[in-house]
């Protein structure tokens, strides 16, 4: 099984694992995530402001300490146990070929007003200042066999993830480029992406994909979407940015409510970034 996971991942750039969470666990996680989502709308702890845009469809950092100050400790443990689940980490370890390092939690949900088909992209494009730099980054990642994992687990049935298999191994074809990049990205929500595969998932399934590949999501106001996403990188390739900048991990007692096994998974994340968190906080205006 481990070999099958690794071979599929390296060849296709994505992997689907059915039934990674049972129905009762899905129900508990949805109740927790929906409650956090409601708190976020009322007041985003990272800005101190409410989220007033009804067309938003994504929130980061469900594990922010502020969401759990007045919630049962069991809710925090349930969420963090899911991130550090033995099966999930076993799959991540197999396809990364080394110990996975935590990066971020995300919640995808349907907008309240306007429906949109998402834009086709490779995550590398958001890290590059030019197309030439993006191509260099892509070529270097392919040569080094580098990848991160975005693992999406729908909490309701969903077919809103689309991926182009094997696109993580090459630059865009002319037809792909025409959609993703050409004309100032004016066509990047096109439904005509060649070779696109829509992943039909049941609640509790897991879809993992290499974010260097071509992918997108769909967000329809009249179609419920409730999807957890856990992101992992190689422990040997940490990256400090908005996603890994989570200074609340330094709050006294933050990890004390977790089981020893789950806490042990997050401790390397804290060790890797705690000095950067401290430095970043010291640079903030008083």
N, C-alpha and C positions, 0 to 999 in steps of 0.2 A: 504493500500500500504506500509506504513512504517513497519508494522508488517511482511508483506511478504518479504520485503528487508532484515530485520533482521534475520528472520528464515532461508531464503535461504543462507545468508552469514554464519551464525553460523553452519549450517548443511553441506553445500557444500564447503565453503571456497572461493567462487567466486560469482559474480553477473554480469549480463549483462543488461544494460538499453538502449534500442534502442532510437535513435534520440535525444540524450541529447543536441546536438547543431544542429541548422538548417543549410541548405546548404550555405547560405550567410555568416554565421559566420565561418563555416569551411573554406571557401575560404579566408576570411580575416586572420584567424589564420595561415593558411598554408603560405600565402604570408609573414607574419611577421616571422614565424619560419624558413622558407627557407632563408630569408634575414639574420637572426641571424646566421644560419648555415654557410652561405657564409662568414660572418665576422669571425666566429670561425676558419674556415679553413685558412683564410688569417692571422689571429693572435688571438690566444687564450688569452683573457685578464688575465687569471689566471697564465699563464706562460710567456706571452710576446713573444711567439714563434708561428710560423705557424704550422698547423697540416698537416704533410707530408705523413701520412699513408693512402693510398687509401682504406684500408680495415676496417677502423673504421666505426662503425655503431651506435654510441651513443655519445651524448654530454649532459652534465649537466649544470644547472644554466642558462637557457635562460633569466632569469630576472636580470642577471648581469648588473650593471649600465653602464658599458662601451659600451654595445651594443646600448644604447639609447641616447648617447651624441649628435649624429647627425641624429637621426631619429625623426619623428613626435611624439609629446607627445601622440597622439591618439594610436600609436602602443603599447606603454608601457601600457596605460590604458586597451586596448583590451586584452592583454595577462594577466594582473593581474586580470581583471574582470572575465576572464575565470576560473582562479584558485579559485576565491572567489564566483563563481556563486551560486545563491541561491539553485537551485536544487541539484547541486553537494554537497554543504555543508549540505543540508538536508539529503541526502542519507548517507553521511559520519557520520553525527550526529546520525542517526538511527542505523547504524550498529556498531559504536563504543560505543554507549550508553552514550556518553558525547561529549563535545565540541571538534571538531577536531582542531589540531594545524598544521600549515603548516610545511613542511619539505624540499621539493625540487621540482624543475621542471627538466624534462628530455625530450630529443628529440631523437627518434629512427628513423633511416633512412637506406636505403639499401647501402651496400658498393659499391665502384666504380669499384672494380676489382674481388675479390674472393667471391664466395658464400659459406655460412656456415649455418649448422643447429646448433643452440646454445646448450650450455651445460645445462643438467638438474641440478637443484640446489634448495636449500632452502637458503634464504638470511641469516639465522642464521649461516650457515657454514662459512661465511666470518667474523663473529664476534668472532669465537671460535678458540682457539689455538690447540685444539685436538678434535677428534671425541667424546671422553667422555664428554668434556665440551659442545659440541654441543648438545648431548643428554640431558644433564642436563638442558640446556637453553630451549630446546624444551619441556621437561616435565614441567618445571616451567611455560612456556608460556601457555601451555594447561591447567594446573591447575588453573592459574590466569585468564584465558579467555582473555589473551592479544593478541592484533593484531594491525598491521598498515594496511594502505590501499595503494595499488598501483593502480591508476586509469589510464588506457590507453584509449585514444580517438584517433582513426585513422582519419587522414585528407584525406586519400584515402582508398578505400576498402581494407581490410586486413584479412587474416586468419593465421597470423604469431605468434599468442600467443597460447601456449599450457599449460594446467594445468591439474593436477590430482585431481579430486574432492575428498573431504574429507581427503586428505593427510595432511591437517593442524592439524588434530586431533590425529595423531599417528606418530610413527617412521616408517622408510622405511620397507616394506615387503622384504623378501629375494630377490625377483626378481627386485624390485626397487633399493635395495642396490647394486646389481650386476651392474646395469647401472650407478647409481649416484656416488658410492664411491669405489667400488672394483677395485683392480689392479691399484692403483694410479690414479683413475678416468679416466682410459684409454677408457672406454666405455660410457662416459657421454653425448655423442652426438647421442646415438643410437635412431633410430626411432621406437624401439620396447618397449617403456615404457608402461607397462600394465595400462589400464584404462585412458590413456591420452586423453584429450579432446581438439581438436583444435577449437578455437573460431572464427567463421566466422562473421566478423563485417563489416558493412557499414560505410562509412565516416560519422562522427558525432555520432555514437554509443559510448557507454562507457562500458568497461570491467573492473571490479574491482576484485582484488584478494588479498588474504592474503599471503604475501611473505614468511611466514613460510611453506606454502604448496609447493609441487613439481611443478616447472614451468620452462619454457624456452621460448625464442624467436627464430625466424628464419630470416636469413638475406641473401637475394639472390641479386646478382648484377643486374640480368636481370628482377627483379620484384620490382617495386616502393614500398617503404615503407616510410611513413611519419606519425609518431605517437607521439602525445604529451603524456607525463605521468606526472601526479600530484601525489605527495606522501603526505600522512597525517598520523599523529600519534595522540594518545590521549593527550589532554592538561595535563593530570595528569602524563604522562609518557614521558617527553621530553628526547631526546638523542642528545648529542653534539658530532658531528663527521664531516667528510668532507661534508656530505650532508647538515647539518644545519649550517655549518660555512660559513656565507654569510655576511661578514663585510660591504659590500657596502650598506646594509640597513641603516648604520649609516651616510652615506653621506648626507650633508645638502640638503634638498628639495627632497630627493628620493621618499618619500611617498606623497609629496604635490600635485603631478599631478593626484592622484587617487580620485575617488569619495569617499565621506565620508563612505559609506557602505563598499567598498573594503578596504579602509584604516583601518577601524575598525577591519577587519578580520586579517590583518597583524600586527597590533600593539601588540597583545600578543606574537607573534613570536619575535619581536624586544625586548620586555620587558624580555622575557625568556632568550635570548642569548646575549644581548648587552654587558654585563660584560665579558662574555667569549670571544667575538670577540675582545674587547679592550685588554684583557690580552694576547690573541694570537698574536695580532699585536705588542704589546709591546715587546714580546719575539723574534720577527723577527730581524735578523741582519740589521744594518743600511746600 
